[in-house]
Amino acid sequence: MLVGKLADVDRAARFEGWESRTPRRSIKKIMQRKNAILVAANHHFAHHGFRGASLRDIARDAEVSLTLLNHHFGSKFQLLSAVIDAHRAMLDERASALLALMSSRPGKFTVRDLVQVWIRIGFETAAEADGEQFLRLMARVIDDPSEEAAQVVREKLDDAALVFIDALQQCYPTASRHAAASAYIYVSAALLKFLVGSKRLFRLAKASPPVDAVAEDQARLTRFLVAGIEAALQGHDGLDGVNGVDGLNGLDGADGATAPATSGIALERPAKRNPG
């Protein structure tokens, strides 16, 4: 996957006149080395996080010297940025697909539409050669406490998240920004965990996946996430018996948010108990 994404190095070489000074065989070797570094870095960042990943270990697994790694990518911050940029097409598609949906159906798109876009791109990414590894990386670095990792997340990963939150607020105009951002976190965490934890799912199920497992999983995840968003944004005062308000039934909550009919899923009202 990463090999094809480094084809722009070749194009950049021709544009800058680098090719005229460097034999094609050398350019190909440079691309192969850079790709090996990115693959190794993807693995180490995914499994050890930003702080735990070692440039020396990455260089060892890529079978290059630490000096060469530093020559191509510089600092650990720059290397993580390069790994994420190698998957830029997927990240850009998340934002552009949401924006296209919002512009094509202004005021008419639903929460289900948003979730289906998010799930589709997530499953497509996981199906690619190193896609699951990159999703593991995303899951690790988005919560990394180091400032350098947080800067990468802000610069490279937050754009689509912000679009998703904007779209949620259009579906729930009276929901607070905090509530919409919280709902996004629920969606992102659940989807990432499912996509990188499929092997555990098969162990727990104690059965081979069905023939149409992908379609079933996408439909089940859609129902789960849509219902979760609606439960989170319809009301914020809590469940019955906590604040005297049923927080799952569209009553005004802390943000005064009342849910529109966005998904076609009916949330049942819990039965009231008679006192005494």
ChimeraX attribute file (.defattr): number of C-alpha atoms within 10 A of each C-alpha:
attribute: neighborCount
match mode: 1-to-1
recipient: residues
	/A:1	13
	/A:2	18
	/A:3	14
	/A:4	9
	/A:5	14
	/A:6	15
	/A:7	12
	/A:8	11
	/A:9	15
	/A:10	15
	/A:11	13
	/A:12	12
	/A:13	16
	/A:14	13
	/A:15	10
	/A:16	9
	/A:17	11
	/A:18	15
	/A:19	16
	/A:20	10
	/A:21	9
	/A:22	11
	/A:23	10
	/A:24	14
	/A:25	9
	/A:26	11
	/A:27	16
	/A:28	14
	/A:29	11
	/A:30	14
	/A:31	18
	/A:32	15
	/A:33	18
	/A:34	22
	/A:35	21
	/A:36	20
	/A:37	26
	/A:38	25
	/A:39	22
	/A:40	21
	/A:41	27
	/A:42	26
	/A:43	20
	/A:44	21
	/A:45	25
	/A:46	22
	/A:47	16
	/A:48	14
	/A:49	24
	/A:50	25
	/A:51	14
	/A:52	12
	/A:53	18
	/A:54	16
	/A:55	19
	/A:56	14
	/A:57	14
	/A:58	24
	/A:59	21
	/A:60	15
	/A:61	16
	/A:62	20
	/A:63	14
	/A:64	16
	/A:65	13
	/A:66	15
	/A:67	11
	/A:68	14
	/A:69	24
	/A:70	15
	/A:71	10
	/A:72	14
	/A:73	17
	/A:74	12
	/A:75	13
	/A:76	19
	/A:77	14
	/A:78	15
	/A:79	21
	/A:80	23
	/A:81	18
	/A:82	16
	/A:83	21
	/A:84	22
	/A:85	15
	/A:86	21
	/A:87	17
	/A:88	15
	/A:89	11
	/A:90	17
	/A:91	20
	/A:92	14
	/A:93	15
	/A:94	22
	/A:95	19
	/A:96	14
	/A:97	16
	/A:98	20
	/A:99	16
	/A:100	11
	/A:101	17
	/A:102	20
	/A:103	12
	/A:104	11
	/A:105	10
	/A:106	10
	/A:107	11
	/A:108	14
	/A:109	18
	/A:110	22
	/A:111	24
	/A:112	19
	/A:113	17
	/A:114	20
	/A:115	22
	/A:116	19
	/A:117	17
	/A:118	22
	/A:119	23
	/A:120	13
	/A:121	16
	/A:122	22
	/A:123	19
	/A:124	12
	/A:125	20
	/A:126	18
	/A:127	12
	/A:128	12
	/A:129	11
	/A:130	16
	/A:131	21
	/A:132	21
	/A:133	21
	/A:134	24
	/A:135	20
	/A:136	22
	/A:137	24
	/A:138	20
	/A:139	19
	/A:140	17
	/A:141	22
	/A:142	18
	/A:143	13
	/A:144	17
	/A:145	12
	/A:146	12
	/A:147	9
	/A:148	16
	/A:149	22
	/A:150	17
	/A:151	14
	/A:152	18
	/A:153	20
	/A:154	12
	/A:155	11
	/A:156	16
	/A:157	20
	/A:158	15
	/A:159	15
	/A:160	20
	/A:161	16
	/A:162	14
	/A:163	17
	/A:164	24
	/A:165	20
	/A:166	18
	/A:167	22
	/A:168	23
	/A:169	18
	/A:170	19
	/A:171	22
	/A:172	21
	/A:173	18
	/A:174	17
	/A:175	24
	/A:176	16
	/A:177	15
	/A:178	11
	/A:179	22
	/A:180	24
	/A:181	18
	/A:182	16
	/A:183	22
	/A:184	20
	/A:185	14
	/A:186	15
	/A:187	21
	/A:188	18
	/A:189	11
	/A:190	14
	/A:191	22
	/A:192	19
	/A:193	13
	/A:194	16
	/A:195	19
	/A:196	18
	/A:197	13
	/A:198	12
	/A:199	11
	/A:200	11
	/A:201	13
	/A:202	12
	/A:203	10
	/A:204	9
	/A:205	10
	/A:206	9
	/A:207	9
	/A:208	9
	/A:209	12
	/A:210	9
	/A:211	8
	/A:212	8
	/A:213	11
	/A:214	12
	/A:215	11
	/A:216	12
	/A:217	14
	/A:218	18
	/A:219	13
	/A:220	11
	/A:221	19
	/A:222	24
	/A:223	16
	/A:224	13
	/A:225	23
	/A:226	24
	/A:227	18
	/A:228	15
	/A:229	21
	/A:230	25
	/A:231	18
	/A:232	21
	/A:233	30
	/A:234	25
	/A:235	26
	/A:236	22
	/A:237	19
	/A:238	16
	/A:239	15
	/A:240	14
	/A:241	8
	/A:242	10
	/A:243	10
	/A:244	10
	/A:245	17
	/A:246	20
	/A:247	23
	/A:248	24
	/A:249	20
	/A:250	20
	/A:251	17
	/A:252	19
	/A:253	21
	/A:254	16
	/A:255	18
	/A:256	18
	/A:257	21
	/A:258	19
	/A:259	22
	/A:260	14
	/A:261	12
	/A:262	16
	/A:263	15
	/A:264	10
	/A:265	12
	/A:266	10
	/A:267	12
	/A:268	8
	/A:269	11
	/A:270	11
	/A:271	7
	/A:272	7
	/A:273	6
	/A:274	5
	/A:275	4
	/A:276	3
